Amino acid sequence: MHYLYQCFKGESSQKEIARLAGLAFNEQTSVVVGAGGGKTLDTAKAVADKLKLSVAIVPIVASSDVPCNTFLVIDTDEGVFDSYRVYGKHS
């Protein structure tokens, strides 16, 4: 089994999503796993959505509703709200 671990850089931004999606694509990833809080999990779902992959969500904050939410919050690299994106589940 092979896996690639990448640290999330802190903002669920277009740039971070593109960075992680590029790495996942180059590694021929079959599933994206996100572990963390809301921004991390939104980013994992956005990467999976961009690549049409399945995603496994591991929330580490009990109050997070990210695992059941289909709306992703996209921020700028500076942490300012940019947009919402609707996550579409892929089998």
C-alpha angles and dihedrals in degrees: 000000000000128000137172119216118203129179117234110237096219108260129077092225135150088249094053092045091051092047094052094040090053091052092046092048093049091050091049090237117197099192135018118221119197122190121180142046133328101293092046092049093045088053093049091051091047091051092049091047093049091052095037091239134140117260132210114205122205110182115199094185113074094210095056116116092187096107092063099032121098094195117090121200112220117197133184120257086264093057098255118137112264108167149318123254127194113230115223114202115234123201 
